[in-house]
Amino acid sequence: MNGWLFAAGSLAAATTLIHVIAGGRDVVRPLLGSSMEAEPRRTLHVVWHFVTVDLLLSAVALIVLALRAEPNVPLALFIAAHYVAYTAAFLVGTLTVGWSRPLLRLPQWMLLLPVGTLTVIGTL
């Protein structure tokens, strides 16, 4: 078993749960209750579900890769790139707004970056 990939997959699974529970409460409910036009509101709701599916599938893939004798390195690196790209998106999205304490306003990057990092380490 590859412990690095298993740790990455476990953290990705925990991130999925946090996304569903906290994101449902703090993001989806206010979004659906907003006065935004129906089409963009529903589009953003669907995109939130896309992210849920992506997080879940990547967590499962990382755990399966961890349990294999020889993990699929290109697939693992693709998943790592995914998490690093998500991290970059959150960092750019927070650091360019001018908020005070921006890294804590949208802290999702703190869960995403370690998954990408652990995955890369697991492929070395």
C-alpha positions in Angstrom: 0.0 0.0 0.0 1.2 3.5 -0.8 0.7 5.5 2.4 1.1 8.9 0.8 -1.7 8.2 -1.7 -3.8 6.7 1.0 -3.4 9.8 3.1 -4.2 12.0 0.1 -7.3 10.0 -0.6 -8.4 10.1 3.0 -7.9 13.8 3.1 -9.8 14.2 -0.2 -12.7 12.2 1.3 -12.7 14.4 4.4 -12.6 17.4 2.1 -15.7 16.0 0.2 -17.6 15.7 3.5 -16.7 19.2 4.5 -17.7 20.5 1.1 -21.1 18.8 1.3 -21.9 19.7 5.0 -20.3 23.2 5.3 -20.8 24.1 1.7 -24.4 23.1 1.8 -25.0 25.2 4.8 -22.8 28.2 4.0 -22.9 28.4 0.2 -25.8 26.4 -1.3 -28.6 27.4 1.0 -27.9 31.2 0.7 -27.4 30.8 -3.0 -30.7 29.1 -3.5 -32.4 31.6 -1.2 -31.0 34.6 -3.0 -32.8 36.9 -5.4 -30.4 36.1 -8.2 -32.1 35.2 -11.5 -33.2 31.6 -11.7 -30.9 30.5 -14.5 -27.6 31.7 -13.1 -28.7 30.6 -9.6 -29.4 27.0 -10.8 -26.3 27.0 -12.9 -24.1 27.8 -9.9 -26.0 25.1 -7.9 -25.2 22.5 -10.6 -21.6 23.6 -10.6 -21.4 23.1 -6.9 -22.7 19.5 -7.5 -20.0 19.1 -10.2 -17.4 19.9 -7.6 -18.9 17.5 -5.2 -18.8 14.7 -7.7 -15.2 15.6 -8.7 -14.0 15.6 -5.1 -15.7 12.3 -4.4 -14.4 10.5 -7.5 -10.9 11.8 -7.0 -10.9 10.6 -3.3 -12.1 7.1 -4.4 -9.5 7.1 -7.2 -6.7 8.0 -4.8 -7.6 5.4 -2.3 -7.9 2.7 -5.1 -4.5 3.8 -6.4 -3.0 3.6 -2.9 -4.1 0.0 -2.6 -2.6 -1.1 -5.9 0.9 -2.7 -6.0 1.8 -0.3 -8.8 -0.3 2.9 -8.9 -1.1 4.6 -12.2 1.3 7.5 -11.9 -0.1 9.6 -14.8 -3.6 9.3 -13.2 -2.3 10.3 -9.8 -0.4 13.3 -11.2 -3.6 14.3 -13.1 -5.5 14.3 -9.8 -2.7 16.2 -8.1 -2.7 18.8 -10.8 -6.5 19.1 -10.3 -6.0 19.9 -6.6 -3.2 22.3 -7.2 -5.3 24.1 -9.9 -8.2 24.3 -7.4 -5.8 25.7 -4.8 -4.6 28.3 -7.3 -8.1 29.3 -8.2 -9.0 29.9 -4.5 -5.8 31.8 -3.8 -6.2 34.1 -6.8 -9.9 34.5 -6.0 -9.1 35.6 -2.5 -5.9 37.5 -2.9 -7.2 39.8 -5.6 -10.3 41.0 -3.8 -8.7 43.2 -1.2 -10.2 41.5 1.8 -8.5 41.7 5.2 -7.1 38.3 6.2 -8.0 36.9 2.7 -6.4 33.5 3.2 -9.0 32.8 6.0 -12.0 34.1 4.2 -12.0 31.3 1.7 -9.9 28.7 3.4 -10.7 25.8 1.0 -7.1 26.0 -0.4 -5.9 24.7 3.0 -7.5 21.3 2.3 -6.9 21.2 -1.4 -3.1 21.9 -1.4 -2.2 19.1 0.9 -4.1 16.6 -1.2 -2.1 17.7 -4.3 1.2 17.7 -2.4 0.6 14.2 -0.8 -0.3 12.8 -4.2 2.8 14.1 -5.8 4.9 12.7 -3.0 3.2 9.4 -3.4 4.2 9.2 -7.0 7.9 9.7 -6.3 
